[in-house]
Amino acid sequence: MAKQKPTSRAEARTAAQKKSPRKRIASKTAAKSSARKTIKAKDRKTKARAQPSAKRARPKQRIAISHYRDEDFLTNGLRTYARYRDLGIADATHGLAQAHVIRLIGPCNPAEVSKLHFHDVEFQMVYVLKGWVKTYMEGQGETLMKQGSCWTQPPRIKHLVMDYSDDVELLEVILPAEFKTVELAA
């Protein structure tokens, strides 16, 4: 009489265990090893969730409101050929970011403005509010930015201002608020 094949996995396992004591021991050992791995994996997940984030907690930000006043454009910024209107973002974010409106003073003097440099920042974005500015950025070349143009400058990218209109105004957002500017030899 021919033997019937097991119809389920449980029946197959039982049949295999009856055949050989070695298989029975190997099967138990494999099951224990698998259970240990599952427990260790669960422990790792639990420990990972239980540990506090390594991120430093930032102070709570506050609201910053800045209304336009012509007298707020000051010459105390990075460039002597520009006036800056601070928008209060650095104080409100505790140095996380800064934002200001820049008026470049015309007429443009390329000998003064066209100095290759970079900023040691994490993020920099510029938006042309009015007028135009011609820039050079490493890997991009010369670009004419007009009213409504916006661009980002990756961290430490070498760039310079080549020319600008007498009425140019730019909105600039930078992270972090305090950063170093490095001028490069011509």
URQUI-V250776 format. One record per backbone hydrogen bond with DSSP energy under -0.5 kcal/mol. NH is the residue of the N-H (numbers start at 1). CO is the residue of the C=O. Records with the same first field share a line. If there is no record, write none. Layout:
NH=CO + CO
This chain:
12=8
13=9
14=10
15=11
16=12
17=13
18=14
19=15
20=16
24=20
25=21
26=22
27=23
28=24
29=25
30=26
31=27
32=28
33=29
34=30
35=31
36=32
37=33
38=34
39=35
40=36
41=37
42=38
43=39
44=40
45=41
46=42
47=43
48=44
49=45
50=46
51=47
62=92
72=69
73=70
74=72 + 84
82=79
83=103
84=74
85=101
86=84
87=99
92=88
93=89
94=91
95=90
96=93
98=174
100=172
101=85
102=170
103=83
104=102 + 168
105=81
106=166
108=164
110=108
112=109
113=109
114=110
115=113
116=114
117=159
118=182
120=180
121=119
122=175
123=175
125=173
126=151
127=171
128=149
129=127 + 169
130=169
133=145
134=163
135=133 + 143
136=160
137=141
138=158
140=137
141=137
143=135
145=133 + 143
146=144
147=131
148=128
149=146
151=126
153=124
154=152
156=119
157=154
159=117
160=136
161=113
162=134
163=134
165=132
168=165
169=130
170=102
171=127
172=100 + 170
173=125
174=98
175=123
177=95
179=177
180=120
182=118
183=181
184=116
